[in-house]
Amino acid sequence: MERIGKVYENEEATKGMSAEERLKYHQTRSGPFMEELKEWMERETAEKRVEPNSSLGKATKYFLNNYPGLSAFSMAA
């Protein structure tokens, strides 16, 4: 949750920036958090530490299935 919170903090910090400035800011500051979160979720899923039908399991599945869109700022450039 701390990692997700950091991405939201970064978004708050981009208020008033141009689209290009926001993109660069997120690529630098949010991209690593998103990648770390993705790797953790993949590991938890692979090691079957997350019950697929639990709230966390559903959130994990959603995040992993939608990662390209959720992290578009980290893949652009």
Rosetta blueprint (number, residue, H / E / L):
1 M L
2 E H
3 R H
4 I H
5 G H
6 K H
7 V H
8 Y H
9 E H
10 N H
11 E H
12 E H
13 A H
14 T L
15 K L
16 G L
17 M L
18 S L
19 A H
20 E H
21 E H
22 R H
23 L H
24 K H
25 Y H
26 H H
27 Q H
28 T H
29 R H
30 S L
31 G H
32 P H
33 F H
34 M H
35 E H
36 E H
37 L H
38 K H
39 E H
40 W H
41 M H
42 E H
43 R H
44 E H
45 T H
46 A H
47 E L
48 K L
49 R L
50 V L
51 E L
52 P L
53 N L
54 S L
55 S H
56 L H
57 G H
58 K H
59 A H
60 T H
61 K H
62 Y H
63 F H
64 L H
65 N H
66 N L
67 Y H
68 P H
69 G H
70 L H
71 S L
72 A H
73 F H
74 S H
75 M H
76 A L
77 A L
